[in-house]
Amino acid sequence: MKPLENHVALITGASRGIGKATALRLAELGSHIVVGYLKNRAEAERTVAEINAMGQDAIAVQADTSRHDELKRLFAETQAHFQRLNIFVSNAAKGVFGPVTRIGPNGFDLSMATGPKALLLGAQEAAKLFGDKGGVIVAVSSIGNFRCLEGYAAIGTAKAGIETLIRYLAVELGPKNIRVNAVSGGPIDTDALDDFKNAEVRRAQWVARTPLGRLGTAKDIADIIAFLCTDDSRWIHGQTILADGGYTLTE
């Protein structure tokens, strides 16, 4: 029997990058999947097709996680199709890059809305669907919450909020048998890196500073998320797992 046999997992931002890699990995472990996405329906449907090819059920649901009404609809459609939920992975993120002197209120609000706010409201909805058996919540963070990365102030602040909220959720939801953790990644080789100024130069610098000699991959993070969703991690709660190939050891 697979570790997550017949579980249902909802992953936001699952049409590409870390979200897609997580959706595929959880499907390999036996989960049925809700592929949350914002814009790219074609990519979301491709993810669904790959999951179906593994013999697992999957649906793609469009939702803007910065909006409470759409986030609630995402969970409502999950309930309508699967009648239950076991795992919620809060991965989707949007935000602005730029120096602190140029970050406007709308850009900052967007970073917070898709970060800690979406995690909080998503956790509330997930807890309702988990029921008496409990469930697992995993959030995706980054080292930008405690290391200053150029142009990353708004998103880094949102990630710091996520990691703080994880601890509060863990304390308050733990008695309901809901485990809550986060994964904080170093530089990950996805198209999100292209948002950084001088991206190619910085890629080379990041590789040079990483003891393991490469950038992280979406699968590297997805495998850790998957571990946190299984019973093998049953005594890990309220923690942020740092996964950066040793990058922050040399900074």
C-alpha positions in Angstrom: 0.0 0.0 0.0 1.3 3.4 -0.9 2.0 5.9 1.9 -0.8 8.3 0.9 -3.1 5.8 -0.6 -6.6 7.3 -1.4 -5.7 10.7 0.3 -6.8 13.9 -1.3 -4.3 16.8 -1.6 -4.9 20.3 -2.6 -1.9 22.2 -3.9 -2.1 25.9 -4.9 0.2 27.1 -7.7 0.3 23.5 -9.0 0.5 24.1 -12.8 4.3 24.6 -12.7 7.4 24.7 -10.7 7.4 23.5 -7.1 3.7 23.2 -7.0 3.6 20.9 -10.1 6.5 18.8 -8.8 4.6 18.4 -5.5 1.4 17.4 -7.2 3.2 14.7 -9.2 5.1 13.4 -6.2 2.0 13.2 -4.0 0.2 11.4 -6.8 3.1 8.9 -7.0 2.5 8.2 -3.3 -1.2 7.5 -3.8 -2.9 10.8 -3.5 -5.7 12.2 -5.6 -4.9 15.8 -6.5 -6.6 19.2 -6.8 -4.4 21.3 -9.1 -4.9 24.9 -8.0 -3.8 27.4 -10.6 -4.2 31.1 -11.5 -3.8 31.7 -15.2 -2.3 28.8 -17.2 -5.2 26.4 -17.7 -3.3 24.4 -20.4 -0.4 23.7 -18.0 -2.8 22.8 -15.2 -4.6 20.4 -17.5 -1.3 18.9 -18.5 -0.5 18.3 -14.9 -3.9 16.7 -14.4 -3.2 14.4 -17.4 0.1 13.3 -15.9 -1.6 12.5 -12.6 -4.3 10.6 -14.4 -1.7 8.5 -16.2 -0.5 7.4 -12.8 -4.0 6.0 -12.1 -4.9 8.9 -9.7 -7.9 11.2 -9.9 -7.2 14.9 -10.4 -9.0 18.1 -11.2 -7.8 21.6 -12.1 -9.4 24.5 -10.3 -8.7 28.1 -11.2 -8.5 30.5 -8.2 -6.8 33.7 -7.2 -5.6 32.9 -3.7 -5.2 36.6 -2.9 -9.0 36.8 -2.9 -10.9 35.2 0.0 -14.0 34.4 -2.1 -12.0 32.6 -4.7 -10.0 30.7 -2.1 -13.2 29.6 -0.5 -14.5 28.5 -3.9 -11.3 26.4 -4.4 -12.0 24.4 -1.3 -15.7 24.2 -2.1 -14.9 22.6 -5.5 -12.5 20.2 -3.7 -15.3 19.2 -1.4 -17.8 18.9 -4.3 -15.6 16.5 -6.3 -13.8 14.5 -3.6 -16.1 15.0 -0.5 -12.9 15.2 1.7 -9.4 16.6 2.1 -6.3 15.2 3.8 -3.5 17.5 2.7 -3.3 21.3 1.9 -0.1 22.6 0.4 0.0 26.4 0.4 2.5 27.1 -2.4 1.1 29.9 -4.7 2.8 33.3 -4.3 2.7 36.6 -6.1 4.6 39.7 -5.3 6.7 42.6 -6.4 10.4 42.9 -6.8 12.2 46.2 -6.1 14.0 48.3 -3.5 12.1 49.2 -0.4 11.9 52.9 -1.5 9.9 51.9 -4.5 7.5 49.2 -3.2 4.0 50.6 -3.4 1.0 49.7 -1.2 -0.7 47.5 -3.8 2.4 45.5 -4.5 3.1 45.0 -0.8 -0.5 44.0 -0.1 -0.4 41.5 -3.0 2.7 39.8 -1.5 1.0 39.6 1.9 -2.4 38.5 0.4 -0.9 35.5 -1.4 1.5 34.7 1.4 0.5 34.6 5.1 -3.1 35.7 4.4 -3.7 32.9 1.9 -2.1 30.4 4.3 -4.3 31.6 7.2 -7.6 31.6 5.3 -6.6 28.4 3.5 -5.8 26.7 6.7 -9.3 27.7 8.1 -11.0 26.1 5.1 -8.8 23.0 5.1 -9.5 22.4 8.8 -13.2 22.3 8.0 -12.7 19.6 5.4 -10.2 17.6 7.4 -12.8 16.6 9.8 -12.2 14.5 13.0 -9.3 12.5 11.4 -7.2 15.6 11.0 -4.8 16.3 8.2 -1.6 18.0 7.1 -0.8 21.5 6.1 2.5 22.4 4.4 3.6 25.9 3.4 6.4 26.9 1.0 8.8 29.6 2.2 12.3 30.7 1.2 15.5 31.9 2.7 14.6 35.4 1.7 12.7 35.6 5.0 15.9 35.8 7.0 18.6 36.6 4.3 18.4 39.9 2.5 18.1 39.2 -1.3 18.3 42.1 -3.6 14.8 43.4 -4.6 13.1 40.7 -2.4 11.9 42.8 0.5 8.1 42.5 -0.1 8.2 38.8 -0.8 10.7 38.1 1.9 8.6 39.8 4.5 5.6 37.7 3.4 7.7 34.6 3.8 8.6 35.6 7.3 5.0 36.0 8.0 4.3 32.5 6.7 6.9 31.0 9.0 5.6 32.8 12.1 2.0 31.8 11.2 3.1 28.2 10.9 4.0 28.1 14.6 0.7 29.6 15.6 -1.3 27.3 13.4 0.7 24.3 14.8 -0.2 25.2 18.4 -3.8 25.9 17.8 -4.6 23.1 15.3 -2.4 20.4 16.8 -5.1 19.3 19.2 -7.3 18.7 16.2 -4.7 16.3 14.9 -3.7 18.7 12.1 0.1 18.9 11.6 1.5 22.1 10.2 5.0 22.7 8.8 6.9 24.7 6.2 9.8 24.1 3.8 12.2 27.0 3.2 14.1 26.7 -0.1 17.3 28.3 -1.2 17.8 29.3 -4.8 15.6 26.9 -6.8 16.1 26.5 -10.6 12.6 27.4 -11.8 11.4 30.3 -13.9 10.8 32.3 -10.7 14.5 33.0 -10.6 14.1 35.1 -13.8 12.4 37.8 -11.7 15.7 38.6 -10.1 17.8 41.3 -11.6 20.8 39.9 -13.6 19.3 36.4 -13.2 21.9 34.5 -15.2 24.8 36.1 -13.3 23.1 35.4 -10.0 22.5 31.8 -11.0 26.2 31.3 -11.4 27.0 33.1 -8.1 24.4 30.9 -6.3 25.9 27.7 -7.7 29.4 28.8 -6.7 28.3 29.5 -3.1 26.4 26.3 -2.7 28.5 23.5 -1.1 26.6 20.8 -3.1 27.6 22.6 -6.3 24.2 23.2 -8.0 20.9 25.0 -7.7 18.0 23.3 -6.0 15.3 21.8 -8.2 11.5 21.8 -7.8 11.7 18.1 -7.1 14.2 18.6 -4.3 11.6 20.7 -2.5 8.6 18.5 -3.6 10.3 15.4 -2.0 10.6 17.2 1.3 7.0 18.4 1.2 5.9 14.9 0.4 7.8 13.5 3.4 6.1 16.0 5.6 2.7 14.7 4.3 3.4 11.1 5.2 3.3 9.4 8.6 7.0 9.1 8.6 7.1 12.7 9.7 4.3 12.3 12.3 6.4 13.9 15.1 7.5 17.0 13.1 5.1 19.8 13.9 5.4 23.6 13.7 8.8 23.5 12.0 10.3 25.1 9.0 12.7 22.7 7.2 15.6 24.6 5.6 16.6 23.0 2.3 19.3 25.0 0.4 22.1 22.6 -0.3 24.2 24.4 2.3 23.9 27.8 0.6 23.3 29.8 3.8 26.3 28.2 5.5 28.6 30.1 3.2 26.8 33.5 3.3 
